[in-house]
Amino acid sequence: MSERAEAPVSPVEEHAAALARLRAVAAAIGEIGTRLDERAVCEDLAAFLSRHGYDAAAVDVRPEDGASWVRAAVAGPSELVDHVKPTREDGPGRAYPDAEPDGRPVRVVRAPLEWQGRSLGVVTAVRLTGAPSGPASRVEEHETGLVQDAARTAASRGEEHETGLVQDVARTAASRGEEHETGLVQDVARLAAAHLAHARSLAATERTAYHLQQALVAEPGRPHPNLEIAGRYLPAGARTLVGGDWFETVRLHFGRSLLVVGDVMGHGLDAAVDMNAYRSALRDVASTDLPPHRVLRQLDAVVAEHGTMRPATCLLIQIDPARGAATLASAGHLPPVIFAADGSADLVEVPVGPPLGTGVAGYEPVTRTLSPSDTLLLFTDGLVERRGEDIDVSLARLSTLRLPAGSGPERVVEEVLQRLDARRAEDDVAVLAARIRERHTPQ
């Protein structure tokens, strides 16, 4: 007995099936790639397939260094996809035969994640097929329903008589279910691959920008050996590239050092470029060995004459270990804190002048005694400011900290960053701590 030939597919049925698949892909556009992060894209893809008729889905990626596959996301029972993990030798398009984990027959559909000729990963979708006489799978029900909806839409527009059309299209969907199911997985895999490539590109850009920022702020000028210093720079969140926060030390004559912390207004590459220009100009002006308030005055005039640099706040502290004195001047910047030997904090009052770049000047110095047991902390506003909170409340939070007794610069920086939760701050954070190195006289 010969097999019955498959009934020809009418143009309306083809249109309805294509429309159903298009609707599924349209749903994928809104559900995959909503977060531009590699792992998040993989999670979105697996979750989409799990929600759209598959019992389980997994996404495996190949790191850019060419190492073996890494399973990035799983949706549904993991035992259904554990047996289809790709190996080092597998290509992303390799087809796996249907398997029976724990005695349950399944159908496995795999599609490569490729972008511009590069293999980024592979997605595996698994559905339980059930017994031969059992009910239709969730995928088949889902696909048939989509096609039925599309057919009704076509019929309502007069393209065919509605009577009998839904049944014909449903039969077509059932007979061509595997083809449609494989095509849908390939469609969403191509969509996810584009998002995955963009996420990797953004991550590489962020790494480059972060290392650039660290290179700009993590190596300040060398102070005199009679000072202990420690500094940190923290960008504001994963999406921030570079910014305008910086710290600096400048070695002066007679054993003195100039400590600097500044904040160029704004974020991004332009702010970072201006920040580097401020650092260069400040080093030139500070080399003349002027007191801090006159350094600010000269720097303000240079920036105002330049005319294209963004305004910036800045705090200068000249430390003279021989006299045990610190001379401070501020250009619109927050005051520093001194942590005493017992760990208590003291917010230093500093006359605040206008930000640099205004050409107004008007900076005043203040001198404060500083002993070898005191640790001075300079910081940018990202350390203390919180959205919707008065700045006095923010500063009070810092000034009421009680650190372990005898904390030096490194310990002060770590304790303050941790206690103020600076790694989740809404703005960039730069901190610089310094302490006079105690001199031991020979016996």
Beta strands, then each sheet from edge to edge (+ up, - down):
strand 1: 56-61
strand 2: 70-75
strand 3: 106-115
strand 4: 118-128
strand 5: 227-234
strand 6: 243-251
strand 7: 257-267
strand 8: 312-320
strand 9: 325-331
strand 10: 337-339
strand 11: 345-347
strand 12: 352-353
strand 13: 366-369
strand 14: 375-379
strand 15: 429-436
sheet 1: 2+ 1- 4+ 3-
sheet 2: 5+ 15- 14+ 10- 11+
sheet 3: 6+ 7- 8+ 9- 12-
sheet 4: 6+ 7- 8+ 9- 13+
end
